[in-house]
Amino acid sequence: MININEQITYISPDILQVSPKISEKYLLLGTCQLGIIAGHANKYRNTVDHILVNANLSLPENPPSLPTDYAGQIISLTLRDILQEQPWDISLGYQRLKIKKEDDMKEFFQQCVERLSEQLEKLMKYNLEYGITTFVFNFQTPQRNPRGFMMPHYSFLNPIYFIDKLNEELEKKVFMYANSFIINIDRIHSVIGKRFFQDDITALISHNSIIDEFNINLDSNRIVKPTSSLDSYNVQLPIIGDYLWREIESYSRIINRVDEVKIVIFDLDDTLWRGVAADDDLTVYDMTEGWPISLIEGIKYLQSRGIIIALCSKNDYSFVQDKFKEVYGGLLDLEDFQSIRCNWNQKDANIQEILQEVNLLPESAVFVDDNPAEVESVKRRFPQIRTIGFNHYDWKRLLLWSPETQVPYITKESSNRDVRVIKSQSLPTSSDHYSQTFTLSTKLITRPDQPEFNRFFELLNKTNQFNSTGKRWRHPEVFKFIQDGGYIHIFFAKNSLYDAGLIAAAMIKDDIVHQFVLSCRIFGYNIEHAIFSNISKEKGSISVIFERTDRNTVAREFLKLFDPKLPNIITLQYDDLKNLVPENLDWE
């Protein structure tokens, strides 16, 4: 049973977290409702700047600290202002409480949406001007329908539905801004239990905040001495503060691709189905009902995020082929796994082959197996590989809810990531003998609102092996890089069978490549030679900043070709590069 006082990581599990938490700074924009965030900042070794704003106040020209100092800004819109329900202006406001007809309430809703847009636009000033990553809290819906439990739910007269529709409009508008995200505190509060803190039962619904006792002194002369509302409702203020900070930090880790999981490798028997298929006499229903089919559902969602799925099982492959069709045919096929090793070899050896096939490092992988001995054997060989324990009832939650398996957005490249198709159908089997011609193209990013920016930022912060510096960037840092005269070359690759999309990026300023990244999906085909030849051609050479990391071996080996000493700045000559470009690479 989950104890909310102990299981702060229930919503955002930390089992896959490797990197230690770092202290960060956040900018809070909103009313005193953000006080619980500010009050818990020190506990999480964070610092905050809090600008108190309402509908009638504008933001200062500049934020209190440098924009690049902030990990993000947190915005809390004021529902009271949107609904026009201020206690000092009762005669002019509170239209919501006076309306009795559905059509009139719909009209009022549209007015509220307009006020919401105006308020949001005002608070997005620093996002637009400095590119600060923005998290916007949505609104809390009431716990129950105050019109009556049996009244229509899908009616604008029902405050639950009304506010839920406002949240829908809020999300649409937030996503229109670059690098902006909704933190669904309404859903978080529901998981924890709204009864422990939401004030819709002690205050006006539009107050939309946490139960407190700020006015208890005004009630001190009552005949019956009042009981504190905090005691009456067993209010769990520390818990909600903990949950909100955990969510905020999880969002930051997701955006910056910290400890990102790129591949999940599954065992088969008693992992993807119940029992040992070759030995147990179970029906298909018995093999799949309950947690197994639930895990398959989870796998489909992982794939939709662009996470590679692989299979590693001690089994006869022909048996697995037949059994898989019998058990999961049509729902999950072997073709859905981008790498498969079904044999009687040791699993650590098979996993090494899988990682080599998909060009990924062990630290990017999660291994799921029901057998502790097999897990221990794999961990001995690859200490960096992560596992999720042996409670199979919890596998789906851990895989789907952990921040390390989340993505801030789904790009075309990640949603179409199918390494088996690339290897078997599109890419040549050797870098010396090419069967297909690649067509390369390039484009410049000079603004963060360009449609290719999200994929560029994804590639920049998730690439480890061919990464010239290993630096992880925040949006405001990229924003400032561009403002200071930098630009970003992005590169695309395709052939007649496969469009790899955006596969590389070079951040250039003052004729120096400050960082270069190349997708692991395109390793081994000398495309990097063609790219550097392209960007050095005009001036005859290009300099590259290099910083050694424990992961950028591929970048290191490439740059050694031009200076074996690997200094901090390496100059690549066009005359050297052009002779290394394969004949099968063409430019649009």
N, C-alpha and C positions, 0 to 999 in steps of 0.2 A: 504493500500500500504506500502511495506517495505521501510523504510528509512535507507540507509546503515550507516548513521551517528548516528543512535540511536539503531538499531537492531543488535548489535554485536552478540547477542545470537541466531540469526536466524538459523545458521547452527548447533550450539550446544546449544539447549534450556537449560535454568537453572530452569525451573519450578519444577523439581523434586529434585533439589539440596537442601540438608538440612545442611550438615556439612559446616562450614565456610572454605573459602580458606586459605591455609597455605603458608607461604613463603618457597620457595624451591630453590635449586641450580641446574643449568644445565651446561653441558659442550658443547660448540659449536665447531665443527670441520669442517672447510671449509674456503672459501675465504671471501672477504669483503661482499659477497652477504648475509651473515648472520648478517650484521651490523644492519639491521632493527630489528632483534630479540634482539640483544644486546642493542640497543637504547631504546627499549620499556620495558626492564626487570624491571626497577625500578617502572614503572607505575603499574605493576602487583605484586609488592613486591617480585620479584624474583631476584636472583643474577646469574651471569654467569661467566664462564671462557671461553675465546675465544682463540683457537689455530688456527692461520692462516696457512693453508696448501694448497699446490697444488700438481700436479702430481710428482714434483721433490723433494718434501720434505717429510721426514718421521716424525712420531710422536715422541715426547720425550719418554724416557723409562717409565716414570710414569706421570699420569695426574697431574695438578697443585694442586689439593686437594685430600683428601682421597677418594677412589672410593665409599665408603659407604655414602659420603656426597652428592652425586649427585642423584637427582630424575631421571635423564636420561641424555643421550648425544644426541645431534642433529647434524646430518651429512648432509652436502650439497655437493654433488659431483659437479665437474667442467665440464660442458658440453663442454666448449672450449677445454679442455685437451683431452676429449674423442674423439672429432671430429678433433683434431689437427688443431685448428684455432686460433693461437696466433698472435696478431697484429705485434709482433716484429719478426715474422718468416714467412712472407707472401709467400716467394718463395718456402718453403718446405711444407706448409700446404694448407688448403682450398680445399682438394680433392673433398669434397662434391659439391663445386660450379663448378668443372670442369667436373664432370661425367654427361653423357647424356643418358646412357643406363640402363635399369632396372636391368639386370644381374650384371652389374658393380657396381651398387649402393647396391645390395644385398651383394656382396662380401665385399664392404666397410663397410656395416652394421656389418658383422661378425667381422671385425677387431675392430670396435668400441665396440662391446660387450666384446671382450677380454680386451681392455683397461679399460672398465667399471669394469670388474671383478678385475683387478689388483688394480685399485684405491680404490674400495670398501674394498678389503682385507686389504689394508694398513690402512684404517681408522677404521676398526673393531678390531684393536689391543686391546683396552681397554675392549671391549665387550668379547673377547675371554679370556683375562687374568683375568678380575675382574668381569665379569658378569654384567656390567653396562647396564641397559635398554637403548635400542637404537632406535631412531626415525630417519628415513632417508627421506629427502624431495625428491620427484620425480621431473622430469623436466617439465617445462611449454611448452606446444605445442603452435605453432603460432596461432594467432587469425583467419587467413584465409590462404588459399593455395596460396603462392606467384607464383606458376606456372600458376595460373589462376583458377578462381572460378569454371569453367566448366571442368577442367581437372580431370582425375580419382583420387578419394580420396585414394583408397586402392592400392597405388603405393609407392614404396620406394623412388621414385623421388619427392614425395610430402613430404615436411618437417614435416607436421602435422602427417602423418602416420609414418614416419621414427622415430620421437621422441616418438610417442605413443608406437611403438614396443620396443624402448629402455626402456621405462617405464615398459613394460611387463617383459622384461628380468631383469630389476633392481629388480622388486618385487620378482621374482623367486629366485634370488640370496640372497636378504635380508632375505627371509623366511627360507633360509638354515641355518642361524645363530640363536642360541637360544635367546629368549627374544628380538627379533628385529622386528620392524614394519615400514611400509610405511606411511608417512603422505602425502596424495594426495593433494599437494598444487595446482596442475593443476586444479583439480576439485573445490577446494575452490575458487580459483581465478575466475573460470568460473561462479560460483554462485554469487560472488560479482559483477563481471563485469571486464573482463581483460582490457577493454578500459581505465580504470582509473589508471592503473599503469604498465602494461606489456610493456617491452621495445623492443619487436620485430619489432616495427614500427620506432624506433629511433636509434636502434643499430643492430649489427649483431644478427641473430637469436640465434646463439650459446652463446651469452652473457648471455641470459636466466635469466634476472634479472628485476629490477625495473627501470622505467624511472627516469633519473636524469639529471642534467645540469652541470656535472663535467667539460665539455669542452666548456662551453659557452664563456669563456674569449678568447678562440682561434678564436671565430667568431666575436669579437668585432669590427673589421675593415670592416665588410661587408657594401655594399652600403645601404642596408635596415637593420636597426638595428634589431637584432633577438629578437623574443619573447621567453621568457623562456618556455622550453618544459613542465615544471611543470604547467604553466598557460595554455599552448595550449591544453593540454589534461586533465586539471582539475584533476591532479594526487592526489590521496587520500592516501598518505603514512601513516598517523596515522591509517586509517581504516584497511589497510592490516596488520599493526603491531598488532592491536587489535585482528583481526580475527585469526592470526597465534598463538598468545599466548593463546587465548581461546581454540584453537584446541589442542595445546601442553598440556595445563592443563587438558583438557578433556581426552586425552589419558592416562595421569598419573592417573587420578581418575578411569578410566575404569580398568587399570591394577591392581590397588590396591583395587578394589571393593568398592569404597567409595559410600555410600548411594545406594547400588545396589538394583534394583527392582527384586524380585524373583517371584512375582505373580501379575497378573492384574485381578481384579474382575469387570466384566461387568454387567450392567443392560441390559434389553432386549428391551422393547418398547421405541421407539425414541432414541435408543442407538445402537443396532445391526441391527435394521431395522427401517424404517421410519413409524411413527404413532403408535397407540395402536392397536395391531392386533385383539384383541377381540372386539373392538368397531368400528374401521374404515373399510370402504369398499374399500380397496386399492388392486390393482392388484399386483402380485409378482414383476412385473417390477417397479411399483410405489414405492413399499416398499424397493427396493434394489438399484435402479439405482443411480449413483452419489456417494455421500459420504458414504452410508452404505456398498456397495460392496467394496469400497476403504478401509474402516476400516477392513472388513473381510480379505482383502489382507494383511493388516498390522498385523492382528492377526496371520496369517500363518507364517509371518516372525518372529514375537516374539516367536512363538513356536519353530521355527528352532534354536533359540538361547538358548533354554532350559528354557524359562520363562513359568511358570505355568499359565494356563488360567482357570478362574472360572466364574460361572454364578450365579447371585443373582437377582431374579426378583419376583415381586409380581404378580403372575399368577398361574393358575391351571396347574400342571405339565403335566397332560395328554393332555391338550390343546397345551402346548408348544411342546410336543413330536410330535404331528401331524403337527403343524404349521411349526416347524423347518424343517421337511422333505419336506413340500410343498415349503418353501421359499429357503432353502439352501441345500437341500438334495444332498449329494455327494461332495459338496464344503466344507462345514463346518457342521459337525454332532455334536449332543450332546455328543457323545463319545469323541470328541476332548477336552471337558472341563474336567479337572481333579477333579473338585468339582462343584456340582450343588445344589442350593437351590431355587426351584420354589414353593412358597407357599405364604400364606398371613400373615406370621409372620413379625415382624419388621426387617428391613434390618440389623440393627446393631447386632441383635441376630443371624441372619443367617450368617453374616460375621464372628462373633466369632466362630461359628461352622466350617466354611470353614477353618479358620486359624488353629483351633485345628486339623482338619482332615489332613491338609498338613504339620503340625508341623512347622509353620512359625510365626514370630512375626509381629505385625501390621506395624512396620516401614519398613518391606520388601514389603509392599503391596501398590498398586495403585487402587483406586476405580473410575470407570467411570460411570457416571449416568447423565441423562439430567435434573433431578429434584433437584433444589437447596435445597429444604426442606429435601429430603432424604440424600443428601450429608452432610448437616449440622447436621442431626441426627447421622450419622455415625461418623462424626468428633468429636462430643461431647463425644462419648463413646471411640473412638480411635483417640486421637489427633495426633498420629504418622502416621496415614494413609495419604497417599498423594493423591491429586486429580489433574485434569488437566483442570479445568474450564468447561465452557458450550458452547464454540464455537466449535460445532461439525465439522466444516470444518477444524479445526486445530488439531483434536485429533490424526489423523494418523501421522502427522509430529512430534508432541510432543512425542508420544509413540515410534516411530522408530528412531528419531534423538537425543533424550536426552541421554547424556553420561551414565545415571544411568540404562538404559535398554540395553546398549551395552555389549559385551563380547570381550576380546582380542583374544580368540580362542574358538572353539566349541569342547569340549571333548566328548568322547563316552557317558560318564555318563550324561552330560547335554543334549545331543541331544536325549537321550532315556528316559528322565525324564517323567514318566507317573505315578503319584501318585495313580490314581484310579486303574490301573492295579496291582501295588504293593499291595495295601490294599485289593483288592477284590479277587485276584487270588493267590498271592504268600506268603504274610506274614500271620502268624497266627493271629487270632482275639484276643488272650489273651496271655500275657507273661507267664501265668501259665499252659496253655494247648497248646502244640505245635503240629501242624499237619504236619509241614514240617521240614526237617533237613537242617540246614545251613552248608555249607562248607566254612571254612575260609582259607585264604592263606596269606602269607606275603612275602615281598620283600624289599631289601635295596636300597635306592637311595644314591649314593655316588658321582654322577656327575650331573650337571645341564642339560647335553645334553641327559639324559636318556629319553626314550619316555613317561614315566609316570610322568615326572616332571611337565608338564603343568597342569595335573589334580590335582596333589598334591598342586601346588601353588594356583590353583583355590579354592580348599577346605580350604587351610590354611587361605586365606584372605577373604573368604566369610562366614565362619562358625562363628556363634555368640553364640548359646545356649550351645553347648558342646565344649567349647573352654577354656582351662585351664588358659590362661592369657589374651586373647583378643588382643594380639599384632598383628599388621599388618606389614608384612615384605616386604622389597624391595629385588629385585633379588641379588644385590651385598651383602646384609646382609646374605642371604641364602648361597651364594657362599663362603663368608668368614667363615660362620659357618662350612661348610664342610671342607674348607681348614685348619681350626683350629682343626680338629680331630672329628668333629661331623658327625653324620650320621642320616638318616631318615628311620624309619620303616614305610612302607605303608602296608595297609591291605585291602583285597578284600573279598567280601561275595557273595554267590550265593546259590540258591537251585534249585530244579528240574524244577521250572517254571520261575525263574527270576534271571538274573545276575545283581546284584547291582553295580558291578565294584569296583572301589577304594572308600572305605567308611570311612577310618580313617588314621591318620598319627601321628607318635610320633617323635619329634625331640630330639635326645638323644646325650649328650656329657658328658663325665666323669661320666657315670652311673647315670645321672640325666635327666629326661624328661623335657626339657626346654619348650616344648609346646605340647599339645595333642589336636587334633580336631577329632570330629566324626560327620558324616553327619546326618542331621535331618531325612533323609529318612529311617534311620535304628534304630530310637529311640525305647526304650521300650522292647527290646528283649535281654538285658543283654550281648550284644556282647562286650561292654566295659570291662566286667569282664573277658571274655575270652582273650581279647587282652592284658590286664595288667598281667593276669596270664602267658601269653606266654612270655612277655618281662622281667618278674621278676623271671622266673623259674630257670635260670642258677645260679644266685647269691642269690636267696632266698628273695630278696626284690628289690624294685625300688622306687626312690624318684621322686616327681613331683613338679615342681614350680607352685604355684597357685597365681593368682591375681584376685581379685573380680572386675567384671564389672557389669553394670546395665543390661546386657543381658545374662551372662553365668550361669543362674540359674540351668540348667540341670547338667553342670559340677560340680557346687557347691554341689548339692545334692548327687552326686556320691561320691565325695571326703569326704563329711561329714561322710560317713560310716566308714572311716578309721581314721579320726581325727575331731571331731565335732567343735574344735576351729578354724579350717581352717587357720593354719599358712601359711607363705609364702612357706615353703617346707614341703610337706607331704610325709611320707614314707608308702608304701603299701607292705604288707607282702604276699609272695606267698602262705603260708599256709592258710591265710584268703581268698585269691582270688580264689583258686582252688575249694573251697567248694561252691562258688557262681556261678560257670560256669554251665549253663543249659546243660542237657544231650543231647539236640538236636544239639549242636554245635560240628562239627568235623573239624580237621585241615588236609589240604592236606599234 
